[in-house]
Amino acid sequence: GIVETLEFSIYNRWGQKVFETNDKSVGWDGTFQGELLPNEAFGYILKTKCKNGLEFVKKGNISILR
């Protein structure tokens, strides 16, 4: 279905939220508070609700590689 709402959050290895958006056109640039973050793994949670009422939650890991 078509996404009605979304919540996308990224956390560092200490559980600190380093990025959050509700706008599907906004991506993360690998920074936190204006500082480039180091090459390491981060966790993410993506929650979506579709117009047909279905809800999805996806969790995983992403890594910064520069």
C-alpha positions in Angstrom: 0.0 0.0 0.0 0.9 3.7 -0.1 2.8 4.9 2.9 0.7 7.3 5.0 3.2 7.9 7.9 6.7 6.9 8.7 9.2 7.2 11.5 12.9 6.5 10.7 15.4 6.6 13.5 19.1 5.8 13.6 21.1 5.0 16.8 24.7 4.7 17.7 26.2 1.7 19.5 25.4 3.3 22.9 21.7 3.7 22.0 21.8 7.4 21.5 19.5 8.7 18.7 21.7 10.4 16.1 19.0 10.9 13.4 15.2 11.0 13.1 12.7 11.9 10.4 9.1 11.6 9.5 9.7 12.8 6.0 10.4 10.1 3.4 12.3 12.6 1.2 14.8 13.3 4.0 17.9 11.1 4.2 20.7 10.8 6.7 24.1 12.4 5.8 26.1 10.5 8.4 26.4 13.5 10.8 25.2 14.2 14.3 25.0 17.8 15.6 27.0 19.0 12.6 29.9 16.6 13.1 30.8 13.7 10.8 30.4 10.4 12.6 33.1 7.7 12.4 33.1 4.6 10.3 31.1 2.2 12.4 27.8 0.4 12.6 24.5 2.0 13.6 21.1 0.6 14.3 17.9 1.8 12.7 14.2 1.4 13.2 11.7 2.1 10.4 8.0 2.2 11.3 5.5 2.8 8.5 1.7 2.9 8.4 0.0 2.4 5.0 -3.2 4.0 3.9 -4.8 0.5 3.9 -4.2 0.3 7.6 -1.2 -2.1 7.5 1.7 -1.3 9.7 5.3 -2.5 9.3 8.4 -2.2 11.5 11.9 -3.0 10.2 15.0 -3.0 12.3 18.6 -3.5 11.2 22.1 -2.2 11.0 23.9 0.2 8.6 27.5 1.1 8.5 29.3 4.3 7.6 32.1 3.7 5.1 34.1 6.7 3.9 
